[in-house]
Amino acid sequence: GHIQLLPPQNVTLLSKDFAMILSWAPGEGSPPDVTYTVRYESQDRLDKWIKVPHCKNIPRTFCNLTCALSNFYVKVRARVKAVWGRSQSPWVKSQFKDYYSEVELAPPMLKLNVKENFIHVKASFPLPTCVENLTWKYDLNLWEAASREDKKKYEGYFRKDTVTINTTALRGNYCFSARALYESITLKHSEFSQPVCVPLNHKG
């Protein structure tokens, strides 16, 4: 039979770790096997709600919309409804947001390749595939673990760039940390990554 299915609560469009995600909480008294369906509309085509195939009748309470979006520069909002058997709740809409100006970044991971007099540093970003072509950059910091001296800064490298550092003059344990950068309406950056430390030029 039909039960009165209450709509999802706290429906929020948020950006986290390079992704645009719709999240919500189950409506009060929802059955344990309730599922959810999500659609979105963009501000340049209002009232055209677009289906999100990977978020149809899903049991989880979030939907990653990043790669479903047709335009990263236009504000979008999403809506979600609960479905149980033949019962459906009303749709609940989120606020509007756009990826371009509101994306939140995650720190990159560093890969270090130590050669005799050089170290090559690459940053890898946990990006959804569809946004790989946007202009992501990173800043790199380098410092000696034991010293309180200033960090060396290497700023504004493109995501796929390798930073090559001459290590001839460096002796001891050196640490590296990086943050992701993105220039939209303002310049935004992630937190710095956990430091990765390596011994350089230890004469055994």
C-alpha positions as CSV (number, residue, x, y, z in Angstrom):
1,G,0.0,0.0,0.0
2,H,0.9,3.6,-0.2
3,I,2.7,5.1,2.8
4,Q,3.2,8.9,3.2
5,L,6.9,9.1,2.2
6,L,8.4,12.2,3.8
7,P,10.9,14.1,1.5
8,P,14.7,14.0,2.1
9,Q,16.0,16.7,4.5
10,N,19.0,19.0,4.6
11,V,19.4,18.9,0.8
12,T,22.7,20.6,0.1
13,L,24.8,21.1,-3.0
14,L,28.4,21.3,-1.8
15,S,31.9,21.2,-3.3
16,K,34.6,19.0,-1.8
17,D,37.9,17.7,-3.0
18,F,37.4,19.0,-6.6
19,A,33.9,17.5,-6.8
20,M,30.3,18.9,-6.8
21,I,28.2,16.7,-4.6
22,L,24.5,16.8,-3.6
23,S,23.9,15.4,-0.1
24,W,20.8,14.9,2.0
25,A,19.4,13.0,5.0
26,P,16.5,10.5,4.9
27,G,13.1,12.0,5.7
28,E,11.7,11.1,9.1
29,G,10.5,7.6,9.4
30,S,11.9,6.5,6.0
31,P,11.9,2.7,5.4
32,P,15.4,1.2,5.5
33,D,15.2,0.2,1.9
34,V,14.2,3.5,0.5
35,T,16.0,4.8,-2.6
36,Y,16.6,8.2,-4.1
37,T,16.6,9.8,-7.5
38,V,18.4,13.0,-8.4
39,R,18.0,15.6,-11.2
40,Y,19.6,18.9,-11.9
41,E,18.9,22.1,-13.8
42,S,21.2,24.9,-14.9
43,Q,20.5,28.6,-14.7
44,D,20.8,29.0,-18.5
45,R,17.9,26.5,-19.0
46,L,15.6,26.8,-16.1
47,D,12.7,24.3,-15.7
48,K,14.6,21.7,-17.7
49,W,15.4,19.1,-15.1
50,I,18.1,16.8,-16.4
51,K,18.3,13.1,-15.4
52,V,21.5,11.9,-13.7
53,P,21.6,8.2,-14.7
54,H,24.1,7.1,-12.0
55,C,21.8,8.6,-9.3
56,K,18.5,7.0,-10.1
57,N,17.0,4.7,-7.4
58,I,20.2,4.8,-5.3
59,P,20.3,3.7,-1.7
60,R,23.0,6.2,-0.6
61,T,22.4,9.8,0.5
62,F,24.7,11.6,-1.8
63,C,25.3,12.0,-5.6
64,N,28.5,13.1,-7.3
65,L,27.3,15.5,-10.0
66,T,30.7,16.7,-11.2
67,C,30.9,14.8,-14.5
68,A,27.1,15.0,-15.2
69,L,27.3,18.8,-15.5
70,S,27.2,20.2,-19.0
71,N,28.8,23.5,-18.1
72,F,31.2,24.3,-15.3
73,Y,30.7,28.1,-15.6
74,V,26.9,28.2,-15.1
75,K,25.1,27.9,-11.8
76,V,23.2,24.7,-11.2
77,R,20.9,23.3,-8.6
78,A,19.8,19.8,-8.0
79,R,16.7,18.1,-6.5
80,V,16.1,14.7,-4.9
81,K,13.1,12.6,-4.1
82,A,12.6,9.4,-2.1
83,V,11.2,6.3,-3.7
84,W,9.8,3.3,-2.0
85,G,7.8,0.7,-3.9
86,R,5.2,2.7,-5.6
87,S,5.4,5.6,-3.2
88,Q,7.3,8.7,-4.0
89,S,8.1,11.8,-1.9
90,P,7.9,15.3,-3.2
91,W,11.1,16.7,-4.7
92,V,13.4,18.9,-2.6
93,K,15.7,21.4,-4.3
94,S,19.1,22.5,-3.3
95,Q,20.5,26.1,-3.6
96,F,22.3,27.2,-6.8
97,K,26.1,26.8,-7.1
98,D,28.6,26.7,-9.9
99,Y,31.7,24.6,-10.1
100,Y,34.0,27.3,-11.6
101,S,33.8,29.8,-8.7
102,E,32.8,27.5,-5.8
103,V,35.0,24.4,-6.2
104,E,36.9,23.4,-3.0
105,L,40.3,21.9,-3.5
106,A,42.1,18.9,-2.0
107,P,45.9,18.8,-1.4
108,P,47.9,17.0,-4.1
109,M,49.9,13.9,-3.5
110,L,53.7,14.2,-4.1
111,K,55.9,11.8,-6.0
112,L,59.6,12.2,-5.4
113,N,62.3,10.8,-7.7
114,V,65.7,11.2,-6.1
115,K,68.7,11.1,-8.5
116,E,72.3,11.7,-7.7
117,N,72.3,15.5,-7.8
118,F,68.7,16.2,-8.5
119,I,65.3,15.5,-7.1
120,H,62.2,15.5,-9.4
121,V,58.9,16.3,-7.8
122,K,55.5,15.6,-9.3
123,A,52.2,16.5,-7.9
124,S,49.2,14.2,-8.6
125,F,45.7,15.5,-8.1
126,P,42.6,13.5,-7.1
127,L,40.6,15.0,-9.9
128,P,37.4,13.7,-11.5
129,T,38.3,12.9,-15.1
130,C,36.0,15.5,-16.6
131,V,37.8,18.5,-15.0
132,E,41.3,17.4,-15.8
133,N,41.6,20.1,-18.5
134,L,40.9,23.1,-16.3
135,T,44.1,25.0,-15.3
136,W,45.1,23.5,-12.0
137,K,48.4,24.6,-10.5
138,Y,50.4,23.9,-7.4
139,D,52.8,25.5,-5.0
140,L,55.7,23.5,-3.5
141,N,57.5,24.1,-0.3
142,L,60.9,22.6,0.6
143,W,62.7,22.9,3.9
144,E,65.3,21.1,6.0
145,A,63.6,19.0,8.7
146,A,66.1,19.9,11.5
147,S,66.3,23.6,10.8
148,R,63.9,26.4,11.6
149,E,65.0,28.3,8.5
150,D,62.7,29.7,5.8
151,K,61.1,27.3,3.4
152,K,62.1,27.4,-0.2
153,K,59.0,28.1,-2.3
154,Y,58.3,27.0,-5.9
155,E,55.1,28.7,-6.9
156,G,52.5,28.4,-9.7
157,Y,53.5,25.2,-11.4
158,F,51.0,23.7,-13.8
159,R,49.5,20.4,-12.6
160,K,51.5,18.2,-15.0
161,D,54.8,20.0,-14.5
162,T,57.7,18.3,-12.8
163,V,59.8,20.6,-10.5
164,T,63.5,19.7,-10.7
165,I,65.6,20.8,-7.8
166,N,69.4,20.7,-7.8
167,T,70.4,19.0,-4.5
168,T,74.2,19.3,-4.7
169,A,74.3,21.8,-1.9
170,L,71.6,20.1,0.3
171,R,72.7,17.9,3.2
172,G,70.4,16.2,5.6
173,N,66.7,15.4,5.9
174,Y,64.5,17.6,3.6
175,C,60.8,17.8,3.6
176,F,58.3,18.6,0.7
177,S,54.7,19.7,0.9
178,A,52.4,21.1,-1.8
179,R,49.0,22.7,-2.2
180,A,46.6,22.9,-5.1
181,L,45.8,26.3,-6.7
182,Y,42.9,27.4,-8.8
183,E,42.3,30.9,-10.3
184,S,38.6,31.6,-10.8
185,I,37.0,34.9,-9.7
186,T,39.5,34.8,-6.8
187,L,42.6,32.7,-6.3
188,K,41.9,29.8,-4.1
189,H,44.1,27.0,-2.7
190,S,43.8,23.8,-0.8
191,E,45.5,23.0,2.5
192,F,49.2,21.9,2.2
193,S,49.7,18.2,1.8
194,Q,51.3,16.1,4.6
195,P,55.0,16.6,4.4
196,V,57.1,13.9,2.7
197,C,60.7,13.8,3.9
198,V,63.8,12.3,2.3
199,P,67.5,12.1,3.3
200,L,69.7,13.9,0.7
201,N,73.4,13.4,0.1
202,H,74.1,11.3,3.2
203,K,77.7,10.4,2.8
204,G,77.9,6.8,4.1
